[in-house]
Amino acid sequence: MHPRRVADDACGIAQAAAVVGDWWSLLVLREVARGHVRFDRLANELSVSRKVLAERLRTLTEHHVLERRLYQDRPPRHEYVLTEQGRGLLPTLVSLQDWADRWLLGDGTLTGQAADEGAEARRVTSLVGEQVPAGLRLPGSDGREYDPVAVGARATVLFAYPATGVPGVPDDITAPTVPGSAGCTLENRQFRAAWPLFRADGIAVHGVSTQTPQEQAAFARAEDLPYPLLCDDRLQLTAALRLPTFRAGQSLRVKRLILVVGPDRVVRHVLFPVRDIPAAVLHVLDLARATGARPSREGDKR
């Protein structure tokens, strides 16, 4: 056997590429992560031939990346969901997106902010009208697990932020190295101050970051937050909604954005990028109060 072939047999990169190192396989995983788990929906979203799709689904199932589940008996119909092994690939998908956003679609700048116009802004604002996939559960800062979309709420305001500071330290932990990443503590305090107004209108507020539950719990206690902070350190929500990210040190962080999600799990409004945090909090309160209105796409240009 050729020496290079022997080396590849022991190389994790080579072995992973044999399973998912194909254009269509990666895009299938992207769509399944977004909640598109049925064959016809996948074919429609990807505009791929049914033969190619069937082949990729078979390969991913045989390698235990996807699981084939029966959802209808007559006629038999199956859906394809991520296994635990498949969920382990979500950070890879997000890292690929992060790399392309910075180096292929951007100018290579490392930043926690985003341009008002550009690929990132278009992708995020296109979330309007999309559904947050059902079945997602994220650890909360109070030790409970949460659906990102609050059950029974008139609307859910879901605000993503890079990282809060360590209790007792005034600066956000990402602020010294990455432009545009500061302000997470301020943002949480602004939502805390406005919380009585959200609650009076039956609007839930969920913060979400990729920090650990322990870090979030410590911050929530120190700041006496009345709403939960959700931990997406496994990048389930980030991959499902293709949220914009950046790297701070060795950590992948979500860029600041705010979504208003209706009780039907449909994203009604998007604020991205967010520059004026106090104004954005009050603006999103007005948007959440009007969740019966037609969905709109808008960035926070103020």
Buried (B, 14 or more C-beta within 10 A) or exposed (E): EEEEEEEBEEEEEBEEEEBBEBEBBBBBBBBBBBBBBBBEBBBEBBEBEEEBBEBBBEBBBEBEBBBEEEEEEEEEEBBBBBBEEBBEBBBBBBBEBBEEBBEEBBEEEBBBBBBEEBBBBEBBBEBBEBBBBEEBEBBBBBEEEBBBBBEEBBBBBBBBBBBBBBEEEEEBBBBEEBEBBBBBBBBBBBBBEBBEBBBEBBBBBBBBBBBEBEBBBBBBEBBEBEBBBBBBBBBBBBBBBBBBBBBBEEBBBBBBBBBBBBBEBBBBBBBBBBBEBEBBBEBBBEBBBBBEEEBEBEBBEE
